[in-house]
Amino acid sequence: MLKRYMKPYRKYLTWAVILNFLSQWMNVFSFMALIPILNILFKIDTTTYEYIPMDIHHLNKDVLVNNGYYYINYIINTHGAFFTLIMMGIILIVMTLLKTAGYFASSAVMVPLRTGIVRDIRIQVYDKVLNLPLSFFSEERKGDIIARMSADVSVVENSITSSIDMLIRNPITLIVCFITLFGVSWQLTLFVIIILPLAGWIMGVISRKLKSQSVVAQAQWGDIMSQLDETLGGLRVIKAFIAERKMSQRFVKTNNDFRDAMNAMVIRQSSAHPMSEFLGTCVIVIVLWFGGALILNQYSPIDAAMFIFYLVILYSIITPLKEFSKAFYNIPQGLASMDRIDMILKAENHIKETEHPLPLESFEKELEFRDVSFSYIEGRPVLKHINLKVEKGKTVALVGQSGSGKSTMVDLVPRYHDVGEGALLIDGKNVKDVSIASLRSLIGNVNQDAILFNDTFYNNITFGVENATLEQVIDAAKIANAHDFIMESEKGYDTMIGDRGGRLSGGQRQRVSIARAILKNPPILILDEATSALDTESERLVQEALERLMKSRTTIAIAHRLSTIKNADEICVLYEGEIVERGTHEALIALNGYYKKLNDMQSL
């Protein structure tokens, strides 16, 4: 995972490694100052040291230690033991200051890396969501997608990126400490290396189940977010059917499942620290026994002060090992969340663009469905062998019962879905061979459910149109019969319209969306039941706006209200995915078929 996101932050990583190495060596040197302090205080070492000349050929640990003790003894003899003790204490303070400064600097330099990786994941997920086809979101719950973008990314931040410090600092600590331990006593260190893996194996056994528990907990959180989303979107229905108690019981059950999953996971996590504390103490005691046996031997390779230094350094190893044990719990939890995020990031986008798309700068001639078939699920076709030509400047209407394939048919034009069989052509070019951006730039949409954003009137109308002037926006709003009610709002075109346009009526929302389409000025217009959800007065105003919008444009209109498409150049009647009738309004009435039946029902 780090390999995927680390590249832009390599300089921070390099500095963190350098600063951690400096900090850890300062740590060792600060503890090394304890040895002469102990010898001075307790008069352990009574050896007389002679100075050994130092050169490049005779420079080793024994010479450096000997000469160090020589100078300390010289200072003791010259200035007294108490003065020497003060000097050694000052050296210890300076070393500790340098160590803690390096520790702080190494942590500070990692902050941009940690926060940057999380930011990159969020942006990557958001961009992927924008580019995935609509079919992906019909199969996934919106609440679960939101949970993956919020809660799962937060878990990755808290577990994995917060462990990056540990993944850098602790190995460096272990390397420096083990080098020091081998320098003090290779026999003791070999003994430690034999017993430490045993403690690590015990921690590994305990932590293996956590990743699966994390997956369960995060899935439960996705259920909670989905229920919240459904509740907020369906409050009107819940209240109308007096279903508050039922929804509450359903939410309580989901919450209880989430709590149970979290309980199991947190209890296991909480065992990490005490377990590592206990195992660390066991290791120290065993080493104490073994080292004591060496010191009590008359041929002991180390003295008592050096053994205390050895134990101090060994105890320094216990802290990074504890952090490793904590990471054994945290990192699997983060990886489980990353797996859920990857379900979005690695989702396949079937709407692919060719490497060298054909140019499509304008619409000149016709849009053609050539023997087009399509199905969402293999073996269950939604459209069957559709053949239709829509000439430039003409209006073609699609009518038929719900589920007959009208919306699916118009969704194929901007490539929200790809044609299964046959071809969809614009001016003779297959839409699969042109760039998606150039194709969609020629198309304007006005849908039954006017989709607006929690922004101003101005920003909603100019959505997707660069550098539009206020005059152009006002002209578009006037054509859409929207200017008057916009000017009556408190701040005019700078008025916020609320979440999904919640502060507007259905007719007002629809007219704002029509103004947006007018400003885009597309040559091809798709109207998906644009007036079906409106009252008579709003429908009249919207219909007027649509008629102005449709002038000189190629239009494909879906309509349940046949009165709105009587003047269409051609009306196609769809039934179970097939065009069963086509012609003008008068011709279809005279045909006395399915369209006449629909018309008579609406007249009644």
NUTI-547246 format. One record per residue (C-alpha): residue number from 1; residue in one letter; chain; y, x, z. Coordinates in steps of 0.25 Angstrom, whole numbers, padded with zeros to 4 digits. Layout:
% NUTI-547246
    n  res  chain     c2     c1     c3
  NUM    A      A      Y      X      Z
...
% end
This chain:
% NUTI-547246
    n  res  chain     c2     c1     c3
    1    M      A   0000   0000   0000
    2    L      A   0010   0011   0004
    3    K      A   0007   0018  -0010
    4    R      A   0012   0005  -0017
    5    Y      A   0025   0005  -0009
    6    M      A   0028   0019  -0005
    7    K      A   0033   0026  -0017
    8    P      A   0048   0023  -0016
    9    Y      A   0048   0027  -0001
   10    R      A   0041   0041  -0002
   11    K      A   0053   0048   0003
   12    Y      A   0053   0041   0016
   13    L      A   0038   0044   0017
   14    T      A   0040   0059   0015
   15    W      A   0051   0059   0025
   16    A      A   0043   0052   0035
   17    V      A   0031   0062   0033
   18    I      A   0041   0074   0035
   19    L      A   0048   0068   0048
   20    N      A   0034   0064   0054
   21    F      A   0029   0078   0052
   22    L      A   0041   0084   0059
   23    S      A   0041   0073   0070
   24    Q      A   0026   0076   0073
   25    W      A   0028   0091   0074
   26    M      A   0040   0089   0083
   27    N      A   0030   0081   0091
   28    V      A   0020   0092   0092
   29    F      A   0030   0102   0096
   30    S      A   0037   0094   0106
   31    F      A   0023   0092   0113
   32    M      A   0020   0107   0111
   33    A      A   0032   0110   0120
   34    L      A   0025   0103   0132
   35    I      A   0014   0114   0132
   36    P      A   0024   0125   0138
   37    I      A   0031   0114   0147
   38    L      A   0017   0111   0153
   39    N      A   0014   0126   0154
   40    I      A   0027   0129   0161
   41    L      A   0027   0117   0171
   42    F      A   0012   0119   0175
   43    K      A   0012   0134   0173
   44    I      A  -0001   0132   0165
   45    D      A   0000   0144   0156
   46    T      A   0001   0158   0163
   47    T      A  -0002   0166   0151
   48    T      A   0008   0178   0148
   49    Y      A   0012   0177   0133
   50    E      A   0016   0189   0125
   51    Y      A   0024   0187   0112
   52    I      A   0016   0188   0099
   53    P      A   0025   0193   0087
   54    M      A   0025   0182   0076
   55    D      A   0024   0184   0061
   56    I      A   0018   0176   0050
   57    H      A   0004   0182   0051
   58    H      A   0003   0180   0066
   59    L      A   0009   0166   0067
   60    N      A  -0001   0156   0073
   61    K      A  -0002   0145   0084
   62    D      A  -0006   0155   0095
   63    V      A   0005   0165   0092
   64    L      A   0016   0154   0092
   65    V      A   0010   0148   0105
   66    N      A   0010   0162   0112
   67    N      A   0024   0165   0108
   68    G      A   0029   0151   0112
   69    Y      A   0023   0153   0126
   70    Y      A   0029   0167   0126
   71    Y      A   0043   0162   0124
   72    I      A   0041   0151   0134
   73    N      A   0036   0161   0145
   74    Y      A   0048   0170   0141
   75    I      A   0058   0158   0144
   76    I      A   0051   0155   0157
   77    N      A   0052   0169   0162
   78    T      A   0066   0170   0157
   79    H      A   0072   0157   0161
   80    G      A   0062   0150   0170
   81    A      A   0051   0139   0168
   82    F      A   0061   0128   0170
   83    F      A   0071   0132   0159
   84    T      A   0059   0134   0150
   85    L      A   0054   0120   0153
   86    I      A   0068   0114   0150
   87    M      A   0068   0121   0136
   88    M      A   0054   0116   0133
   89    G      A   0058   0102   0137
   90    I      A   0071   0103   0128
   91    I      A   0061   0108   0116
   92    L      A   0052   0096   0119
   93    I      A   0064   0086   0119
   94    V      A   0069   0092   0105
   95    M      A   0055   0092   0099
   96    T      A   0054   0077   0104
   97    L      A   0068   0074   0098
   98    L      A   0064   0080   0085
   99    K      A   0050   0072   0085
  100    T      A   0057   0059   0088
  101    A      A   0068   0061   0078
  102    G      A   0057   0064   0067
  103    Y      A   0049   0052   0072
  104    F      A   0062   0043   0070
  105    A      A   0066   0049   0057
  106    S      A   0051   0047   0051
  107    S      A   0052   0032   0056
  108    A      A   0066   0030   0050
  109    V      A   0062   0036   0037
  110    M      A   0050   0026   0035
  111    V      A   0059   0014   0037
  112    P      A   0063   0013   0023
  113    L      A   0049   0015   0018
  114    R      A   0043   0004   0027
  115    T      A   0054  -0007   0024
  116    G      A   0054  -0003   0009
  117    I      A   0040  -0005   0007
  118    V      A   0040  -0019   0013
  119    R      A   0053  -0022   0005
  120    D      A   0045  -0018  -0008
  121    I      A   0033  -0026  -0004
  122    R      A   0042  -0039  -0002
  123    I      A   0050  -0036  -0015
  124    Q      A   0036  -0034  -0023
  125    V      A   0030  -0046  -0018
  126    Y      A   0043  -0055  -0021
  127    D      A   0043  -0049  -0035
  128    K      A   0029  -0052  -0037
  129    V      A   0031  -0066  -0032
  130    L      A   0042  -0067  -0043
  131    N      A   0033  -0062  -0054
  132    L      A   0020  -0069  -0051
  133    P      A   0017  -0082  -0059
  134    L      A   0019  -0096  -0054
  135    S      A   0004  -0098  -0054
  136    F      A   0002  -0088  -0042
  137    F      A   0011  -0096  -0033
  138    S      A   0004  -0109  -0037
  139    E      A  -0009  -0102  -0031
  140    E      A  -0002  -0096  -0019
  141    R      A   0005  -0103  -0007
  142    K      A   0020  -0100  -0006
  143    G      A   0019  -0098   0009
  144    D      A   0008  -0088   0008
  145    I      A   0016  -0080  -0002
  146    I      A   0028  -0080   0007
  147    A      A   0019  -0075   0018
  148    R      A   0015  -0064   0010
  149    M      A   0029  -0060   0006
  150    S      A   0034  -0061   0021
  151    A      A   0024  -0060   0032
  152    D      A   0014  -0051   0024
  153    V      A   0025  -0041   0020
  154    S      A   0030  -0041   0035
  155    V      A   0016  -0038   0039
  156    V      A   0015  -0026   0029
  157    E      A   0029  -0022   0034
  158    N      A   0024  -0022   0049
  159    S      A   0011  -0016   0047
  160    I      A   0010  -0007   0035
  161    T      A   0024  -0002   0033
  162    S      A   0026   0000   0048
  163    S      A   0013   0008   0048
  164    I      A   0019   0018   0038
  165    D      A   0026   0026   0049
  166    M      A   0012   0027   0056
  167    L      A   0005   0031   0043
  168    I      A   0014   0042   0041
  169    R      A   0018   0047   0055
  170    N      A   0004   0046   0061
  171    P      A  -0004   0054   0051
  172    I      A   0007   0065   0053
  173    T      A   0006   0064   0068
  174    L      A  -0009   0065   0067
  175    I      A  -0008   0077   0058
  176    V      A   0002   0085   0066
  177    C      A  -0005   0082   0079
  178    F      A  -0019   0086   0074
  179    I      A  -0013   0099   0069
  180    T      A  -0007   0101   0083
  181    L      A  -0020   0097   0090
  182    F      A  -0029   0107   0081
  183    G      A  -0019   0118   0084
  184    V      A  -0020   0116   0099
  185    S      A  -0036   0114   0100
  186    W      A  -0044   0112   0088
  187    Q      A  -0057   0109   0097
  188    L      A  -0050   0097   0104
  189    T      A  -0044   0092   0091
  190    L      A  -0058   0091   0084
  191    F      A  -0063   0083   0096
  192    V      A  -0051   0074   0094
  193    I      A  -0054   0072   0079
  194    I      A  -0068   0068   0082
  195    I      A  -0064   0057   0092
  196    L      A  -0052   0051   0086
  197    P      A  -0059   0045   0073
  198    L      A  -0067   0037   0083
  199    A      A  -0055   0031   0089
  200    G      A  -0050   0028   0075
  201    W      A  -0063   0022   0071
  202    I      A  -0062   0012   0082
  203    M      A  -0048   0008   0079
  204    G      A  -0052   0006   0064
  205    V      A  -0064  -0003   0068
  206    I      A  -0055  -0012   0076
  207    S      A  -0044  -0014   0065
  208    R      A  -0053  -0017   0053
  209    K      A  -0052  -0032   0055
  210    L      A  -0037  -0033   0055
  211    K      A  -0034  -0033   0040
  212    S      A  -0043  -0046   0038
  213    Q      A  -0036  -0052   0050
  214    S      A  -0022  -0049   0044
  215    V      A  -0026  -0056   0031
  216    V      A  -0030  -0068   0039
  217    A      A  -0017  -0068   0047
  218    Q      A  -0008  -0066   0035
  219    A      A  -0015  -0077   0027
  220    Q      A  -0012  -0086   0039
  221    W      A   0002  -0083   0039
  222    G      A   0003  -0086   0024
  223    D      A  -0003  -0100   0028
  224    I      A   0008  -0102   0038
  225    M      A   0019  -0098   0028
  226    S      A   0013  -0108   0018
  227    Q      A   0013  -0119   0028
  228    L      A   0027  -0116   0031
  229    D      A   0031  -0116   0017
  230    E      A   0023  -0129   0014
  231    T      A   0030  -0136   0026
  232    L      A   0044  -0132   0023
  233    G      A   0042  -0137   0008
  234    G      A   0035  -0150   0012
  235    L      A   0043  -0155   0025
  236    R      A   0047  -0167   0018
  237    V      A   0033  -0171   0015
  238    I      A   0028  -0167   0029
  239    K      A   0038  -0176   0036
  240    A      A   0036  -0187   0026
  241    F      A   0021  -0188   0029
  242    I      A   0022  -0185   0044
  243    A      A   0014  -0172   0042
  244    E      A   0021  -0164   0052
  245    R      A   0009  -0164   0062
  246    K      A  -0001  -0160   0051
  247    M      A   0008  -0149   0046
  248    S      A   0010  -0144   0060
  249    Q      A  -0005  -0144   0063
  250    R      A  -0008  -0136   0050
  251    F      A   0003  -0126   0053
  252    V      A  -0002  -0124   0067
  253    K      A  -0016  -0122   0062
  254    T      A  -0011  -0111   0052
  255    N      A  -0003  -0105   0063
  256    N      A  -0015  -0104   0072
  257    D      A  -0023  -0098   0062
  258    F      A  -0013  -0087   0060
  259    R      A  -0011  -0085   0075
  260    D      A  -0026  -0083   0076
  261    A      A  -0026  -0073   0065
  262    M      A  -0014  -0066   0071
  263    N      A  -0021  -0066   0085
  264    A      A  -0033  -0058   0080
  265    M      A  -0025  -0048   0072
  266    V      A  -0015  -0045   0083
  267    I      A  -0025  -0044   0094
  268    R      A  -0032  -0034   0085
  269    Q      A  -0019  -0027   0082
  270    S      A  -0016  -0026   0097
  271    S      A  -0029  -0019   0100
  272    A      A  -0024  -0007   0092
  273    H      A  -0015  -0001   0102
  274    P      A  -0024  -0002   0115
  275    M      A  -0036   0003   0107
  276    S      A  -0029   0015   0101
  277    E      A  -0023   0018   0115
  278    F      A  -0037   0017   0121
  279    L      A  -0043   0026   0110
  280    G      A  -0032   0036   0111
  281    T      A  -0034   0037   0126
  282    C      A  -0049   0039   0124
  283    V      A  -0046   0050   0114
  284    I      A  -0036   0057   0123
  285    V      A  -0046   0057   0135
  286    I      A  -0058   0062   0127
  287    V      A  -0049   0074   0122
  288    L      A  -0044   0076   0136
  289    W      A  -0059   0078   0140
  290    F      A  -0062   0087   0129
  291    G      A  -0049   0095   0130
  292    G      A  -0051   0096   0145
  293    A      A  -0065   0102   0143
  294    L      A  -0059   0112   0134
  295    I      A  -0048   0116   0144
  296    L      A  -0057   0117   0156
  297    N      A  -0065   0127   0148
  298    Q      A  -0061   0141   0151
  299    Y      A  -0060   0145   0136
  300    S      A  -0051   0133   0133
  301    P      A  -0044   0134   0120
  302    I      A  -0031   0126   0125
  303    D      A  -0024   0126   0138
  304    A      A  -0020   0114   0147
  305    A      A  -0006   0113   0141
  306    M      A  -0011   0114   0127
  307    F      A  -0021   0103   0130
  308    I      A  -0010   0094   0135
  309    F      A  -0002   0096   0122
  310    Y      A  -0015   0093   0115
  311    L      A  -0016   0080   0122
  312    V      A  -0002   0076   0120
  313    I      A  -0003   0079   0105
  314    L      A  -0017   0071   0105
  315    Y      A  -0010   0059   0111
  316    S      A   0001   0060   0100
  317    I      A  -0011   0057   0091
  318    I      A  -0014   0044   0098
  319    T      A  -0001   0037   0095
  320    P      A  -0003   0038   0079
  321    L      A  -0017   0034   0081
  322    K      A  -0013   0022   0088
  323    E      A  -0003   0019   0077
  324    F      A  -0014   0021   0067
  325    S      A  -0023   0011   0075
  326    K      A  -0011   0001   0075
  327    A      A  -0010   0003   0060
  328    F      A  -0025   0000   0058
  329    Y      A  -0021  -0014   0063
  330    N      A  -0007  -0015   0056
  331    I      A  -0010  -0009   0042
  332    P      A  -0022  -0019   0039
  333    Q      A  -0013  -0030   0043
  334    G      A  -0002  -0025   0033
  335    L      A  -0013  -0023   0022
  336    A      A  -0018  -0037   0024
  337    S      A  -0004  -0042   0022
  338    M      A  -0002  -0033   0010
  339    D      A  -0015  -0038   0004
  340    R      A  -0008  -0052   0005
  341    I      A   0005  -0047  -0002
  342    D      A  -0004  -0040  -0013
  343    M      A  -0009  -0054  -0016
  344    I      A   0005  -0057  -0022
  345    L      A   0008  -0043  -0027
  346    K      A  -0005  -0041  -0034
  347    A      A  -0006  -0056  -0039
  348    E      A  -0008  -0055  -0054
  349    N      A   0003  -0060  -0063
  350    H      A  -0003  -0067  -0075
  351    I      A   0010  -0068  -0082
  352    K      A   0011  -0055  -0088
  353    E      A   0022  -0049  -0098
  354    T      A   0018  -0041  -0110
  355    E      A   0022  -0026  -0110
  356    H      A   0031  -0028  -0122
  357    P      A   0036  -0042  -0122
  358    L      A   0042  -0049  -0135
  359    P      A   0057  -0052  -0135
  360    L      A   0061  -0066  -0132
  361    E      A   0076  -0067  -0131
  362    S      A   0078  -0081  -0136
  363    F      A   0071  -0094  -0140
  364    E      A   0072  -0097  -0154
  365    K      A   0061  -0106  -0160
  366    E      A   0050  -0113  -0151
  367    L      A   0041  -0113  -0139
  368    E      A   0027  -0115  -0143
  369    F      A   0014  -0119  -0134
  370    R      A   0003  -0115  -0144
  371    D      A  -0011  -0120  -0139
  372    V      A  -0007  -0117  -0124
  373    S      A  -0017  -0119  -0113
  374    F      A  -0016  -0116  -0099
  375    S      A  -0023  -0117  -0086
  376    Y      A  -0020  -0113  -0071
  377    I      A  -0035  -0113  -0068
  378    E      A  -0046  -0108  -0078
  379    G      A  -0053  -0120  -0084
  380    R      A  -0042  -0130  -0080
  381    P      A  -0032  -0131  -0091
  382    V      A  -0018  -0136  -0088
  383    L      A  -0013  -0135  -0103
  384    K      A  -0022  -0137  -0115
  385    H      A  -0018  -0132  -0129
  386    I      A  -0003  -0135  -0129
  387    N      A   0004  -0134  -0142
  388    L      A   0019  -0137  -0142
  389    K      A   0031  -0131  -0149
  390    V      A   0045  -0132  -0142
  391    E      A   0055  -0129  -0153
  392    K      A   0069  -0123  -0149
  393    G      A   0079  -0134  -0144
  394    K      A   0068  -0145  -0143
  395    T      A   0064  -0152  -0130
  396    V      A   0049  -0154  -0127
  397    A      A   0045  -0163  -0115
  398    L      A   0032  -0162  -0108
  399    V      A   0027  -0175  -0101
  400    G      A   0014  -0179  -0095
  401    Q      A   0007  -0181  -0081
  402    S      A   0008  -0171  -0070
  403    G      A  -0002  -0160  -0072
  404    S      A  -0002  -0161  -0087
  405    G      A   0003  -0147  -0089
  406    K      A   0018  -0149  -0092
  407    S      A   0023  -0139  -0081
  408    T      A   0012  -0129  -0085
  409    M      A   0016  -0130  -0099
  410    V      A   0031  -0126  -0097
  411    D      A   0027  -0116  -0087
  412    L      A   0020  -0108  -0098
  413    V      A   0033  -0107  -0106
  414    P      A   0040  -0097  -0096
  415    R      A   0026  -0091  -0093
  416    Y      A   0025  -0096  -0078
  417    H      A   0010  -0096  -0083
  418    D      A   0004  -0090  -0095
  419    V      A  -0003  -0098  -0106
  420    G      A  -0018  -0099  -0105
  421    E      A  -0021  -0101  -0120
  422    G      A  -0013  -0102  -0132
  423    A      A   0002  -0097  -0132
  424    L      A   0016  -0100  -0129
  425    L      A   0026  -0096  -0139
  426    I      A   0041  -0094  -0139
  427    D      A   0047  -0092  -0153
  428    G      A   0033  -0087  -0157
  429    K      A   0031  -0077  -0146
  430    N      A   0021  -0079  -0135
  431    V      A   0027  -0080  -0121
  432    K      A   0017  -0070  -0116
  433    D      A   0023  -0060  -0126
  434    V      A   0037  -0061  -0121
  435    S      A   0044  -0056  -0108
  436    I      A   0043  -0066  -0097
  437    A      A   0058  -0064  -0094
  438    S      A   0063  -0067  -0108
  439    L      A   0054  -0079  -0109
  440    R      A   0059  -0085  -0096
  441    S      A   0073  -0082  -0099
  442    L      A   0072  -0092  -0111
  443    I      A   0067  -0103  -0102
  444    G      A   0074  -0112  -0092
  445    N      A   0067  -0121  -0082
  446    V      A   0071  -0134  -0075
  447    N      A   0060  -0138  -0066
  448    Q      A   0057  -0151  -0058
  449    D      A   0059  -0144  -0045
  450    A      A   0072  -0137  -0046
  451    I      A   0070  -0123  -0040
  452    L      A   0083  -0118  -0034
  453    F      A   0085  -0106  -0024
  454    N      A   0093  -0106  -0011
  455    D      A   0105  -0101  -0017
  456    T      A   0118  -0106  -0023
  457    F      A   0120  -0115  -0035
  458    Y      A   0126  -0104  -0043
  459    N      A   0114  -0094  -0040
  460    N      A   0104  -0105  -0043
  461    I      A   0110  -0108  -0056
  462    T      A   0112  -0094  -0060
  463    F      A   0097  -0091  -0056
  464    G      A   0091  -0081  -0066
  465    V      A   0104  -0080  -0074
  466    E      A   0112  -0067  -0073
  467    N      A   0127  -0067  -0073
  468    A      A   0130  -0081  -0074
  469    T      A   0145  -0085  -0072
  470    L      A   0149  -0097  -0063
  471    E      A   0155  -0104  -0075
  472    Q      A   0141  -0103  -0082
  473    V      A   0134  -0109  -0069
  474    I      A   0144  -0120  -0068
  475    D      A   0142  -0124  -0083
  476    A      A   0127  -0124  -0081
  477    A      A   0129  -0133  -0068
  478    K      A   0138  -0142  -0076
  479    I      A   0127  -0144  -0087
  480    A      A   0117  -0146  -0076
  481    N      A   0125  -0157  -0069
  482    A      A   0125  -0148  -0057
  483    H      A   0140  -0143  -0056
  484    D      A   0145  -0155  -0049
  485    F      A   0136  -0155  -0037
  486    I      A   0137  -0140  -0036
  487    M      A   0152  -0140  -0035
  488    E      A   0151  -0151  -0024
  489    S      A   0143  -0142  -0015
  490    E      A   0150  -0134  -0004
  491    K      A   0151  -0120  -0012
  492    G      A   0149  -0125  -0026
  493    Y      A   0140  -0115  -0034
  494    D      A   0139  -0106  -0022
  495    T      A   0132  -0117  -0013
  496    M      A   0118  -0114  -0008
  497    I      A   0108  -0124  -0012
  498    G      A   0098  -0122  -0002
  499    D      A   0083  -0119  -0002
  500    R      A   0077  -0123  -0016
  501    G      A   0090  -0131  -0018
  502    G      A   0087  -0140  -0006
  503    R      A   0102  -0144  -0004
  504    L      A   0102  -0150  -0018
  505    S      A   0096  -0163  -0023
  506    G      A   0085  -0163  -0033
  507    G      A   0094  -0166  -0045
  508    Q      A   0104  -0155  -0040
  509    R      A   0093  -0145  -0039
  510    Q      A   0089  -0149  -0053
  511    R      A   0103  -0148  -0059
  512    V      A   0105  -0134  -0053
  513    S      A   0092  -0129  -0059
  514    I      A   0096  -0135  -0073
  515    A      A   0109  -0127  -0071
  516    R      A   0101  -0115  -0069
  517    A      A   0093  -0117  -0082
  518    I      A   0106  -0120  -0090
  519    L      A   0112  -0107  -0085
  520    K      A   0100  -0100  -0090
  521    N      A   0102  -0106  -0103
  522    P      A   0087  -0105  -0108
  523    P      A   0083  -0109  -0122
  524    I      A   0070  -0115  -0117
  525    L      A   0071  -0125  -0105
  526    I      A   0059  -0131  -0097
  527    L      A   0061  -0143  -0089
  528    D      A   0050  -0147  -0079
  529    E      A   0052  -0161  -0075
  530    A      A   0067  -0157  -0071
  531    T      A   0071  -0172  -0068
  532    S      A   0058  -0178  -0062
  533    A      A   0062  -0176  -0047
  534    L      A   0076  -0182  -0048
  535    D      A   0082  -0195  -0046
  536    T      A   0089  -0203  -0058
  537    E      A   0103  -0198  -0056
  538    S      A   0099  -0184  -0054
  539    E      A   0089  -0185  -0066
  540    R      A   0101  -0190  -0075
  541    L      A   0110  -0178  -0071
  542    V      A   0098  -0168  -0072
  543    Q      A   0094  -0174  -0085
  544    E      A   0108  -0173  -0091
  545    A      A   0108  -0158  -0087
  546    L      A   0094  -0156  -0093
  547    E      A   0099  -0162  -0106
  548    R      A   0111  -0152  -0106
  549    L      A   0101  -0141  -0103
  550    M      A   0091  -0145  -0114
  551    K      A   0101  -0145  -0125
  552    S      A   0098  -0134  -0135
  553    R      A   0086  -0129  -0127
  554    T      A   0071  -0130  -0129
  555    T      A   0066  -0138  -0118
  556    I      A   0052  -0141  -0112
  557    A      A   0054  -0153  -0102
  558    I      A   0043  -0158  -0093
  559    A      A   0046  -0172  -0089
  560    H      A   0040  -0184  -0081
  561    R      A   0051  -0193  -0084
  562    L      A   0050  -0196  -0098
  563    S      A   0064  -0201  -0099
  564    T      A   0069  -0187  -0098
  565    I      A   0062  -0181  -0110
  566    K      A   0064  -0193  -0120
  567    N      A   0073  -0185  -0129
  568    A      A   0063  -0173  -0130
  569    D      A   0060  -0168  -0144
  570    E      A   0045  -0168  -0140
  571    I      A   0037  -0174  -0128
  572    C      A   0024  -0168  -0125
  573    V      A   0014  -0176  -0117
  574    L      A   0004  -0168  -0109
  575    Y      A  -0008  -0173  -0103
  576    E      A  -0018  -0164  -0095
  577    G      A  -0013  -0152  -0102
  578    E      A  -0012  -0156  -0116
  579    I      A  -0001  -0162  -0125
  580    V      A  -0006  -0176  -0128
  581    E      A   0007  -0182  -0135
  582    R      A   0019  -0176  -0141
  583    G      A   0032  -0181  -0147
  584    T      A   0045  -0188  -0145
  585    H      A   0047  -0198  -0134
  586    E      A   0047  -0210  -0145
  587    A      A   0035  -0204  -0152
  588    L      A   0027  -0203  -0139
  589    I      A   0031  -0217  -0135
  590    A      A   0026  -0222  -0149
  591    L      A   0013  -0214  -0147
  592    N      A   0010  -0223  -0136
  593    G      A   0002  -0213  -0128
  594    Y      A   0003  -0205  -0115
  595    Y      A   0018  -0203  -0116
  596    K      A   0020  -0218  -0118
  597    K      A   0012  -0221  -0106
  598    L      A   0020  -0211  -0098
  599    N      A   0033  -0217  -0103
  600    D      A   0029  -0231  -0100
  601    M      A   0025  -0227  -0086
  602    Q      A   0039  -0221  -0083
  603    S      A   0046  -0233  -0090
  604    L      A   0039  -0242  -0080
% end
